[in-house]
Amino acid sequence: MLSQIPIDLKKVDKKNINKEILRLGMIAELDAVSLYEQLAAYTTSKKIKKVLLDIAREEKTHIAEFQTLLHEIDKEQVEENKKGKKKVNNLS
């Protein structure tokens, strides 16, 4: 689990700091989704499972919020996402 920031933000170029902050936010949210879904798979309580999966869904919304902001400031990321989507669509 992400309990510490995996990079030293003090060493990040100021022009890239917001991109790195958003990416770190996405990493944290992905980590949370994974944790909550794994815990939901283990619990025997339907109520706890329901709450965990609901929270995991909320974390997915947070990922999308971070990604939306990242796309506003990193056009290269937007283009690479388009390329990735095209590659996947061409696999069929």
C-alpha positions, 0 to 999 in steps of 0.5 A: 500500500502507498503510505509514503510518496514514492518520489521526492517531489522536491526534486521534480521540476516546478513545471511538472509538479502538478502532473506528478501530484495528479499521478500520485493521486491516481496511484493512491486511488488505484491502490485503494480500489485494489485494497477494498476489492480484495477485502470485499472478496474475503469478507463473509458479511454481505453488508461489509462487502456492499460497503467496501465495493461502494467505496471502491466505486467512489475511488474509481470516480476519484481516479477519473477526476485526477485523470481529467485534470491531468489531461487538461495540463498534459497534452502528451498524456492525452495523445498517448491515451488515444494511441493506447486505445487505438492499439487495444481496439485493433486487437480484435 
